[in-house]
């Protein structure tokens, strides 16, 4: 999302995550026909050209099963919320802060 405006959707296929491990997850976000108001488009253009920093918010839902002593739990649901900033000229991530909430069984 850019300033509260949804820009696209992405998905990550399921995978196995071993205990006590770290995994980098990547996803492509498809952006199709986003209708920005003129002021939002001007803000985005200014963020890109003047400050070289575009702030985005990434929201997602995660469904997982936990395996303990050979037994698999029912699905656990959680929501992920990340604030990121990218530098368009460097094509680089310059800031990120992620958290999760809404853990449900």
Secondary structure, DSSP 8 states (H G I E B T S, - for coil): -BTTB---B---------TT---------B-------HHHHHHHHHIIIIIS-EEEEEEEEEEE--EETTEE---EEEEEEEEEEEETTTTEEEEEEEEEEEEE-
